[in-house]
Structures are given as structure tokens and as C-alpha cells.
């Protein structure tokens, strides 16, 4: 059973679905609908070839506890009815936590894709989720050796496999398909631009932090293209900042856009300013390779920073952040040739691992 609740989960599970089909593994796709708008869920499943969900459950919006409990209660019903051999979850959302707890309580093995990622920033709800899920999982698919080392130091009881990150699979598989008409570039009013995305609660829910983001975007030496996440747009409007961005001649706001469109913008931009963990990874893909400014206090993707693909610039001092951006705009950073997140075959490795006899024997021992 493959469970997907949000846009990033759909993107990062697409290659796992593809590998199931390639290797003849029967899988059930459950759309948990934490992101329930068409633009953030159904559109991505259609574009990425995941296909229609076998089942849908509604996690919906609400507080952290409401979303997690909705996922736990609804997924318990589905797992109890269908009794899969294992449940595959990806990442660190409330859907992932609720699903993992429901499966573990029913003694169904949890397979965690993208395990071992840590920011050590406990303001992030995702940090709590990913730690709990890792410790409830039977098989842990770490994207890097660094992540695997983290898991070993924490003493998780499941088996650890380093497989790479499935987001690189998606970039390599779908980057060449993003040229479909109409191309998003036809709507961009700048010849040269930087791409920006922001959605994390610790950034957009804090008016002081969100104002810093607005100052950086409007002060950038390179025009900004900013696809606005629905949550971010709501916060910009409620805090009274949206008009400042709308009036800016150097910032172009876009609605939430499809995956092919975001890949197009990443491929064509000069650099990226973001708080997204996924974009930090995608920017390292061989067919994208863009330098990224990470506007957060900490990053859960230290491999990007260590490899030279990204710089952690914080969120408190807009003037200092702008100095870093201006320096890179004037003197572009030379990027590594290889991604720290693998070769684009992570999904295949995950399913090959699940098919192996050694893994099946391990699971039988755990759940005897």
C-alpha cells in the first residue's frame, strides 16, 4: 500500500509506483488528501503518471492534532480492511505520521521512504513527525549515508538501506516533458529571473518572519518569480503584505502551478530562494543544477550545503541576506557536477529491496 497525502509525497512516490509496475509488484495507491485542492493533489497524480487512487481518505485541513488523528483513524480502517503486506509512506507530513502509527498498531510493517532527515529545529512539526515515523518503521530507506548515520546513532530498530532520493528520479524522468504547451515561460515578464517558493509554517505563520521574506523578494537584484502556495497567499493577505508584492515591478506572483511548470522555472532561473526541503534536493539534479539560498535557521538537507549547491542564509536579517544574494548574482557560484542525492534510481532500489528474500525473512522475525 502506497500512501500519498500531499504534493511532495506524490512527486517523490511517482518513481516507486513506476518501479512497482516495472517489476510486477502489486500495489494499492491511497490518496490521503491532506492536500485536497486539484492544483496540489489530483493534478500532480495525473501529470506524474501515478494514475487514479485505488482509495481516497480525507485528512483535510485543521490543527496538527486534527490532521494526524484524521489520518490515523481513516487509514486504520483502510489498512484493517485491505491487510497489505506493508505500507509505504514518504517524508514527514501529518498524513505520514498518522498512517505509520495506524499501521504499526495493526502490526503491518511500515516502510519509510526518505528516512533519517533531521533539521534539529523543534519549531517544525515535520521534525517531530519524521523522528516518530522512523522509530515506528520496519524498513528505512535513507536518501544519503549522512541520513543513514543519523538513524544508526538514534538506535532505530528497523533495517536501514541507502537508496538515494526519489526526487532525483522524478527530475530526471519528467524534466524533458515540461515543454508541453502552454509553457509557463510564456507568462513570465522577465528575461532573467530568480525563482522563489515559501510555505513552511514557522516562516509564513509568523508576521515578522514573513515581512523579512517580503523585504528580500522586493529587494532582490534579480527579478523574482514567485509561485504562491495557497497557505502562503492566505497569510500574506491576512498580514497585509500581499499588496506590497503585487505592486512590485520586480516580483511576479503566480498561482500554485503544476510539477512540469516548476521544473521549467527551476531549469530557466538564475538561482533559487526558498524554504523548501524538496527544492533544495531538486536543484542538485543533473538536469537542473541551480544554486539555492535557504531562508531558514536550520536545514534538514545539509548535504546540499556541504556539496556547495546551497547556502543557509537565515531568516532574521534581510540586509545580510540581500548581500549574499547580490554577491551570487554578480559572481555565479560554480556548482558540483554530481548530486549528493543519488543517480535517479532510488525508486527501483526500494522495490528491489522489498522483493528480496532477506527482507521478507527479517519482517517475519519482527512480526512473528
C-alpha positions in Angstrom: 0.0 0.0 0.0 1.5 3.3 -1.1 0.0 6.3 0.8 0.3 9.9 -0.5 -1.2 12.9 1.2 0.5 16.0 -0.2 2.0 17.3 -3.4 5.6 16.5 -2.4 4.6 12.9 -1.4 3.1 12.4 -4.9 6.2 13.7 -6.6 8.5 11.6 -4.5 6.4 8.4 -4.7 5.9 8.5 -8.5 9.1 6.5 -9.2 8.1 4.0 -6.6 4.8 3.4 -8.3 6.7 3.2 -11.6 9.1 0.6 -10.2 6.2 -1.5 -8.9 4.8 -1.6 -12.4 8.1 -2.4 -13.9 8.9 -5.2 -11.5 5.4 -6.6 -11.4 4.7 -5.8 -7.8 1.0 -5.4 -7.0 0.4 -2.0 -5.2 -2.6 -0.2 -3.9 -2.5 3.6 -4.1 -4.2 5.5 -1.3 -4.7 9.3 -1.8 -4.9 10.6 1.8 -5.9 14.1 0.6 -4.1 16.3 3.2 -3.7 18.5 0.1 -7.1 18.2 -1.4 -7.2 21.0 -3.9 -6.9 19.8 -7.6 -3.8 22.0 -8.1 -2.0 20.5 -5.2 -3.0 16.8 -5.5 -5.1 15.4 -8.4 -3.2 17.5 -11.0 0.1 16.1 -9.8 -1.1 12.5 -9.8 -2.3 12.9 -13.4 0.8 14.7 -14.6 3.3 12.3 -13.0 1.6 9.2 -14.3 0.7 7.9 -10.9 -2.8 7.3 -12.1 -6.1 7.3 -10.1 -6.0 6.3 -6.5 -7.4 2.9 -5.5 -8.8 4.5 -2.4 -9.2 8.0 -1.1 -9.4 9.1 2.5 -9.9 12.7 3.7 -7.2 14.1 6.1 -8.1 17.7 5.1 -7.0 20.8 6.9 -7.1 21.7 10.6 -4.7 21.7 13.5 -1.7 19.4 13.7 -3.6 17.1 16.0 -6.8 17.1 13.9 -4.9 16.2 10.7 -2.8 13.5 12.4 -5.8 11.9 14.1 -7.9 12.1 10.9 -5.1 10.2 9.1 -4.7 7.7 11.9 -8.5 6.9 12.2 -9.2 6.8 8.4 -6.1 4.9 7.5 -6.7 2.3 10.2 -10.0 1.5 8.6 -8.4 1.1 5.2 -5.4 -1.0 6.4 -7.7 -3.2 8.5 -9.9 -3.9 5.6 -7.2 -4.4 2.9 -4.5 -6.0 5.1 -1.5 -5.1 2.8 1.9 -6.8 3.2 3.4 -3.5 4.0 2.6 0.3 4.0 4.9 2.7 2.2 5.0 6.3 3.4 7.3 9.1 2.3 8.5 12.1 4.2 7.3 13.9 7.3 3.7 15.1 7.0 0.8 14.6 9.4 -0.6 12.1 6.9 2.7 10.1 7.2 2.7 10.1 11.0 -1.0 9.1 11.3 -0.6 6.3 8.7 2.6 4.9 10.3 1.0 4.8 13.8 -2.1 3.1 12.4 -0.1 0.5 10.5 2.3 -0.2 13.4 -0.6 -0.7 15.8 -2.1 -3.2 13.4 1.2 -5.0 13.2 1.6 -4.1 9.5 5.2 -3.2 8.5 5.9 0.4 7.8 8.4 1.2 5.0 9.6 4.8 5.3 11.0 6.5 2.2 13.3 9.4 2.9 14.1 8.4 6.4 16.8 9.9 8.6 16.4 13.5 7.6 16.8 15.9 10.5 16.8 19.7 11.0 17.1 19.7 14.8 14.7 22.6 14.7 11.8 21.6 17.0 9.7 24.5 15.9 9.0 22.4 12.8 6.1 20.0 13.2 7.7 17.9 10.4 10.7 17.3 12.7 8.6 15.6 15.3 6.8 13.6 12.6 9.9 12.2 10.9 11.5 11.1 14.1 8.4 9.3 15.3 7.9 7.6 11.9 11.5 6.5 11.7 11.2 4.8 15.1 7.9 3.1 14.0 9.3 1.8 10.7 10.4 -1.7 9.9 12.4 -0.7 6.8 14.1 2.7 6.5 15.1 3.9 3.0 17.6 6.7 3.7 18.5 9.1 0.8 22.1 9.5 1.8 24.8 8.0 4.0 24.5 11.0 6.3 20.8 10.2 6.9 21.7 6.5 7.5 24.3 7.5 10.1 21.7 9.6 11.9 19.4 6.6 12.1 22.1 4.4 13.4 23.0 6.9 16.1 19.4 7.2 17.2 19.1 3.4 17.5 16.1 2.8 15.3 15.1 -0.9 15.3 14.2 -1.2 11.6 16.7 -2.1 8.8 18.4 0.8 7.1 19.1 0.9 3.3 20.8 3.8 1.5 19.0 4.2 -1.8 19.2 7.8 -2.9 16.4 10.3 -3.1 13.4 9.6 -5.3 13.1 13.3 -6.1 16.1 12.9 -8.4 14.3 10.1 -10.1 11.4 12.5 -10.7 13.6 15.3 -12.0 15.4 13.0 -14.5 12.2 11.3 -15.6 10.0 14.3 -16.1 12.2 17.3 -16.8 12.1 16.7 -20.5 8.3 16.6 -20.5 7.8 20.0 -19.1 7.8 21.7 -22.5 4.2 21.0 -23.1 2.0 23.8 -24.4 1.2 26.3 -23.0 4.6 26.7 -21.5 4.7 28.7 -18.2 7.6 30.8 -19.6 5.2 32.4 -22.0 3.6 34.1 -19.0 6.9 35.3 -17.3 7.5 39.0 -17.9 11.3 39.0 -17.2 14.1 37.9 -19.5 16.2 36.9 -16.4 14.7 35.9 -13.1 15.2 34.1 -9.8 12.7 31.5 -8.6 11.2 31.8 -5.0 9.0 29.5 -3.0 7.9 29.7 0.6 5.4 27.5 2.6 6.8 26.4 5.9 4.6 27.2 8.9 7.5 28.6 11.0 8.1 31.1 8.3 4.7 32.1 6.8 2.7 32.0 10.0 5.0 34.5 11.8 4.3 38.1 10.5 7.8 39.3 11.4 9.4 36.4 9.5 7.1 36.8 6.6 7.8 40.5 6.4 11.6 39.6 6.1 10.7 37.4 3.2 8.8 40.2 1.5 11.7 42.6 2.0 14.2 40.1 0.5 12.0 39.4 -2.5 11.3 43.1 -3.3 14.9 44.0 -2.7 16.5 41.3 -4.9 18.9 42.5 -7.5 17.4 39.9 -9.9 13.6 39.9 -10.6 11.7 37.3 -8.7 9.1 34.8 -10.0 7.1 33.6 -7.0 4.5 30.8 -7.4 2.4 31.3 -4.2 1.4 28.3 -2.1 -2.3 28.7 -1.0 -1.3 28.8 2.7 1.3 31.5 2.0 -1.1 33.6 0.0 -3.6 33.5 2.8 -1.0 34.6 5.3 0.3 37.4 3.0 -3.2 38.7 2.7 -4.2 38.4 6.4 -1.0 40.2 7.5 -1.4 43.0 4.9 1.7 42.1 2.9 0.2 40.9 -0.4 -0.4 44.4 -1.8 3.4 45.2 -1.5 4.3 42.2 -3.6 1.5 42.8 -6.1 2.7 46.4 -6.6 6.3 45.5 -7.0 7.7 45.8 -10.6 10.4 43.2 -9.9 8.2 40.5 -8.3 5.8 38.4 -10.4 3.3 36.3 -8.4 1.9 33.1 -9.9 -0.8 30.9 -8.6 0.0 27.3 -7.5 1.5 25.6 -10.6 2.0 22.1 -11.8 5.1 20.0 -11.4 6.3 20.4 -15.0 5.9 24.1 -14.7 8.0 24.3 -11.6 10.7 22.1 -13.2 10.7 24.6 -16.2 11.1 27.6 -13.9 13.9 25.8 -12.0 15.7 25.0 -15.2 15.5 28.5 -16.5 16.0 30.6 -13.4 19.3 32.2 -12.4 19.1 30.9 -8.8 16.5 30.0 -6.2 15.4 31.5 -2.9 13.3 29.1 -0.8 12.4 27.4 2.5 11.5 24.1 0.7 13.5 20.9 1.5 12.4 19.3 -1.7 13.6 22.1 -3.9 17.0 22.0 -2.2 17.2 18.5 -3.4 15.7 19.1 -6.9 18.1 21.9 -7.5 21.0 19.4 -7.4 19.6 17.2 -10.1 21.9 16.8 -13.1 19.4 18.4 -15.5 18.7 21.4 -13.2 21.8 22.3 -11.1 20.9 25.7 -9.6 22.3 27.4 -6.6 19.8 27.8 -3.7 19.5 30.3 -0.9 17.8 28.6 2.0 15.9 31.1 4.1 15.7 29.1 7.3 17.5 28.9 10.6 18.5 25.3 10.0 18.3 22.9 7.1 17.3 19.3 7.0 19.3 18.9 3.8 22.8 19.6 5.0 24.2 17.5 2.1 23.2 20.3 -0.3 25.1 22.9 1.7 28.1 20.7 2.2 28.3 19.9 -1.5 28.2 23.5 -2.5 24.7 23.6 -4.0 23.1 25.7 -1.3 23.7 28.4 1.3 21.8 28.7 4.6 21.2 32.4 5.0 18.8 32.5 8.0 15.6 34.5 8.3 16.3 37.3 10.6 18.4 39.9 8.8 17.1 41.0 5.3 20.1 43.3 4.6 22.6 40.5 5.2 20.6 38.0 3.2 20.4 40.5 0.3 24.2 41.0 0.4 24.6 37.2 -0.1 22.2 37.2 -3.0 23.8 40.3 -4.6 27.2 38.6 -4.4 26.0 35.5 -6.1 24.2 37.5 -8.7 27.4 39.3 -9.6 29.6 36.2 -9.3 27.7 33.0 -10.0 28.7 30.0 -7.9 30.5 27.1 -9.6 28.4 24.0 -8.8 29.4 20.4 -8.4 28.7 18.0 -11.3 27.1 15.3 -9.1 24.1 15.4 -6.9 24.6 14.3 -3.3 21.1 12.6 -3.5 21.9 9.8 -5.9 21.6 8.8 -9.6 17.9 8.7 -10.2 17.3 5.0 -9.4 16.1 5.2 -5.8 12.5 4.0 -6.6 13.8 0.9 -8.4 16.2 0.1 -5.5 13.3 0.5 -3.0 11.1 -2.1 -4.8 14.0 -4.4 -5.5 14.8 -4.4 -1.7 11.1 -5.1 -0.8 11.2 -8.1 -3.2 14.4 -9.6 -1.7 14.1 -12.8 0.3 16.4 -11.4 3.1 13.9 -8.6 3.7 11.0 -10.9 3.9 12.8 -13.1 6.4 13.6 -10.0 8.5 9.9 -8.9 8.5 8.7 -12.4 9.5 11.1 -12.3 12.5 9.8 -8.8 13.6 6.1 -9.7 13.2 6.1 -13.4 14.2 
